[in-house]
Structure formats: C-alpha cells, structure tokens
Amino acid sequence: MLPRTLLASGALVVASGLPCCLNLGDDPVAPGVGTAGEPAGEHRYVVSATTLKLRASPDRTAAELAAIPRGAEVVVTGASQGFEEASGIKGGWSPVWYAGTSGYVFDGFLLRFPPPPEGCTSLSAWAAAIGFEGAEVVESVKDCKSMGIEEGDTCDRTTRQPLKGGAALSVNTGYEWGSETLYLPGVTRESLWAAGRSCFGSDPDLRGLELPREPGRVPGVKVADSPEGLTAVVDGPKAGWEYSLGCFDYVHVVQVSGGAELVAGGGC
C-alpha cells in the first residue's frame, strides 16, 4: 500500500451507452502498410491474466495457433464479430496479426494502452508505463486552517497529469487520506479492471478477483489487522472492493463519460 498520505486508489468506469467492444479491437483500421511485414491495423495490448489464445477462426473451439503472453502487442486487422463473455468481460472475436501469424482472439482482453509493468504497486507506476504527455497541473489546494485543522500546511491537494492516448492520472493528497485515479478513454470498466488489478497485490490480494456483481462480504476472505474482511461494492456505475488495514481503504472502478476510471485510496 502507499503511505497513508498518498494511498493508491483505483476505480474503473465505463461510459453509458458505449458498445460492449469499443475498446476491444473494433476501431476503424488505420490506413497504410505496417513495417517489417506487419499488416495495416490498430495496435492493441493483451491484458489477460496469463496468455490469450490465437485461434484459427472466431470460435472458442477453433484450433489454437499460438498463446499470446500478457503485455504483448498485436495488430487488429478488421472489425470485431460475434459475442462472448469470459470472466465477466464482454467482447467479440477480432482478426489479429501476431508475430507473423494471423488468426482471431477474444477481444475483451485487448486494450489500447500497455498493461501495468511487472511488480506494479500503484496507479502512478502504471501511468508511468503509459507515458506522460505534458506538465502536471495543480487543480486545487486547501490549507489546513481553512478546514478547521491546525496541523500541517496542506490538507487537500489534487493534481492531474496528462498521459499519452488521452489518459490521465489524478492524485489527491489529504491530511489523513489520499487517492490515485487513472482515467483511460474508450475502455470498459471490466477490461480496465482486468488490466489494472495486478497493481494491487498487498493484503488483501486483489490480483485474482473479478469485479463484483453483487454487494456484500466475501465469505472466508479476511484482511490483516481487521476482522471485517473484504467487502464487495456495486453501486450504479461504481464497482470494486473495500477493506480495512487499520483505517478505511478501497479500490473501485467507475463508469464515466467516454471511458473508465480506476481509483484506489483510503483514509482514517
């Protein structure tokens, strides 16, 4: 976890009305010819937990041509077709080119942005992997006295860092709270969670959890220093996890206009 004054916070958001596969390879194919024998198309990153199967036809029973590792780039060469749901993620089958082989993949595990780096422990680390674009902007600052607190100089500060591809990282630092919010345009919250959950491997280990579909306590899952365990939250466009490590912590994914946000944070 990040220090209490700057906790990682993640919420995943999907814009209302977005088609299920907007981020999954059905973007218009870019004109022109790729380099080194690569065909024309849109580059996407694999964000499945381990590998993504490249199949001979758009069907989960079709022959497997290759196992594409997480983080690898593929070229989407045509429109998505069909419909599937895997691990709570909706998508279709996109024709792709990978390492000299053409086939089809379930595009619910394709993302326009690179996945978190190995050993990721915060949304800031993922943002750095995506790449900064422009200077950080201070959006708001409040001193402690204005909030009725005598200690410290700054009690609430929010910054926004533009990232490549229209993404952005917002960081809020408070007196005894903090959060990070990573916004990715044109993605679904389910795909954002599938990609970003590898950044949350502390106690509780959230890396293997899908987004909850029903609120409530998770049976048998306990959190160190807390008898309360892990709680699933589903509230309109927001879904995610809440828990206690001495104080209140959370990881949410939230539906927003134009994309989704992953938010992690907490406070006392």
Residue pairs with C-beta under 8 A, 6 or more apart in sequence:
1 7
1 8
1 202
1 245
1 249
2 8
2 121
2 122
2 178
2 180
3 178
4 176
4 177
4 178
4 247
4 266
4 267
4 268
5 173
5 174
5 176
5 178
6 171
6 173
6 178
6 180
7 177
7 178
7 179
7 180
7 249
7 264
7 265
7 266
7 267
8 121
8 122
8 123
8 124
8 179
8 180
8 199
8 200
8 251
8 264
8 265
9 123
9 172
9 178
9 179
9 180
9 181
9 250
9 251
9 252
9 263
9 264
9 265
9 266
10 123
10 180
10 181
10 182
10 196
10 199
10 200
10 240
10 251
10 252
10 253
10 262
10 263
10 264
11 181
11 238
11 240
11 251
11 252
11 253
11 254
11 261
11 262
11 263
11 264
12 189
12 190
12 192
12 193
12 196
12 211
12 239
12 240
12 252
12 253
12 254
12 260
12 261
12 262
12 263
13 183
13 189
13 192
13 237
13 238
13 253
13 254
13 255
13 256
13 259
13 260
13 261
14 187
14 188
14 189
14 190
14 192
14 237
14 255
14 256
14 259
14 260
15 255
15 256
15 257
15 258
15 259
15 260
16 237
16 255
16 257
18 186
18 188
19 26
20 83
20 90
20 91
20 92
20 188
21 80
21 90
21 91
21 92
21 107
21 108
22 186
22 187
22 188
23 110
23 111
23 112
23 186
23 187
23 188
23 191
24 80
24 91
24 92
24 94
24 107
24 108
24 110
24 188
24 191
25 42
25 44
25 76
25 80
25 92
25 94
25 96
25 105
25 107
25 110
26 79
26 80
26 92
26 94
26 107
27 42
27 76
28 42
29 40
29 41
29 42
29 76
29 77
29 78
29 79
30 40
30 41
30 42
31 40
32 40
33 39
33 40
34 40
34 41
34 75
37 100
38 75
38 97
39 75
39 77
39 97
39 102
40 75
40 77
41 75
41 76
41 77
41 78
41 96
41 97
42 75
42 76
42 112
43 73
43 74
43 75
43 76
44 73
44 74
44 75
44 76
44 96
44 107
44 110
44 111
44 112
45 71
45 72
45 73
45 74
45 110
45 111
45 112
45 113
45 114
45 115
46 52
46 68
46 69
46 70
46 71
46 72
46 73
46 74
46 105
46 109
46 110
46 115
47 70
47 71
47 109
47 110
47 111
47 115
47 191
47 194
47 195
48 70
48 109
48 194
49 70
49 194
49 208
50 69
50 70
51 67
51 68
51 69
51 70
52 67
52 68
52 70
52 105
52 106
52 109
52 110
53 64
53 66
53 67
53 68
53 105
53 106
54 64
54 65
54 66
54 67
54 68
54 96
54 98
54 101
54 103
54 104
54 105
55 62
55 63
55 64
55 65
55 93
55 103
55 104
55 105
56 62
56 63
56 64
56 65
56 103
56 104
57 63
57 104
58 81
58 82
58 92
58 93
58 95
58 104
59 82
59 93
59 104
60 84
60 106
62 104
65 101
65 103
66 98
66 99
66 101
66 103
68 74
68 98
68 105
70 115
71 114
71 115
72 98
74 96
74 97
74 98
74 105
74 110
75 96
75 97
75 98
76 94
76 95
76 96
76 107
76 110
77 95
77 96
77 97
77 102
78 94
78 95
79 94
80 91
80 92
80 93
80 94
80 107
81 92
81 93
81 94
82 92
82 93
83 90
83 91
83 92
84 90
84 91
84 92
84 93
84 106
84 108
85 91
85 108
86 106
86 108
86 109
87 194
87 210
88 190
88 210
88 211
88 213
89 108
89 109
89 188
89 190
89 191
89 194
90 108
90 188
90 190
91 106
91 107
91 108
91 109
91 110
92 106
92 107
93 104
93 105
93 106
93 107
94 104
94 105
94 107
94 110
95 102
95 103
95 104
96 102
96 103
96 104
96 105
96 110
108 190
108 191
108 194
109 191
109 194
110 191
111 184
111 187
111 191
111 192
111 195
112 165
112 184
112 186
112 187
113 130
113 165
113 167
113 184
113 187
113 195
114 129
114 130
115 126
115 129
115 195
115 196
115 198
116 125
116 126
116 129
116 195
116 196
116 198
116 199
117 125
117 126
117 128
117 129
120 126
120 129
120 198
120 199
121 199
121 201
121 202
122 180
122 199
122 264
123 169
123 180
123 181
123 182
123 196
123 199
123 262
123 264
124 169
124 171
124 180
125 199
126 182
126 196
126 199
127 161
127 163
127 167
127 169
127 182
130 163
130 164
130 165
130 167
131 163
131 164
132 161
132 162
132 163
132 164
133 162
133 163
133 164
134 162
136 159
136 160
136 161
137 159
137 160
137 161
137 162
138 157
138 158
138 159
139 158
139 159
139 160
139 170
140 156
140 157
140 158
141 154
141 156
141 157
141 158
142 154
142 155
142 156
142 157
143 153
143 154
143 155
144 150
144 151
144 152
144 153
144 154
144 155
144 175
146 155
147 155
147 156
147 175
149 155
149 175
151 175
152 175
154 173
155 174
155 175
156 172
156 173
156 174
156 175
157 172
157 173
157 174
158 170
158 171
158 172
158 173
159 170
159 171
160 168
160 169
160 170
161 168
161 169
161 170
161 171
162 168
163 169
165 184
165 185
166 185
166 186
167 182
167 183
167 184
167 185
168 182
168 183
169 180
169 181
169 182
169 183
170 180
170 181
170 183
171 178
171 179
171 180
171 181
172 178
172 179
172 180
172 181
172 265
174 267
176 247
176 267
176 268
177 265
177 266
177 267
177 268
178 265
178 266
178 267
179 263
179 264
179 265
179 266
180 263
180 264
180 265
181 261
181 262
181 263
182 196
182 261
182 262
182 263
183 256
183 259
183 260
183 261
184 192
184 259
184 260
184 261
184 262
185 258
185 259
186 258
186 259
187 259
187 260
188 260
189 211
189 237
189 239
189 253
189 254
189 255
189 260
190 211
191 260
192 253
192 260
192 261
192 262
193 210
193 211
193 253
193 262
196 253
196 262
197 206
197 207
197 208
197 209
198 207
199 264
200 206
200 207
200 251
200 264
201 207
203 223
203 224
203 245
204 221
204 222
204 223
204 230
204 241
204 243
206 241
206 251
209 241
211 239
211 240
211 253
212 232
212 233
212 234
212 239
212 240
212 241
213 234
213 239
214 232
214 234
215 231
215 232
215 233
215 234
215 235
216 231
216 232
217 228
217 229
217 230
217 231
217 232
218 229
218 230
218 231
218 232
221 229
221 230
222 229
222 230
223 229
223 230
223 243
223 244
223 245
224 245
225 244
225 245
225 246
226 243
226 244
226 245
226 246
228 243
228 244
229 243
230 241
230 242
230 243
231 241
231 242
231 243
232 240
232 241
233 239
233 240
233 241
233 242
233 250
233 252
236 255
237 254
237 255
237 256
238 252
238 253
238 254
238 255
239 252
239 253
239 254
240 250
240 251
240 252
240 253
240 263
241 250
241 251
241 252
242 248
242 249
242 250
243 249
243 250
245 266
246 268
247 266
247 267
247 268
248 266
248 267
248 268
249 265
249 266
250 263
250 264
250 265
250 266
251 262
251 263
251 264
252 262
252 263
252 264
253 260
253 261
253 262
253 263
254 260
254 261
254 263
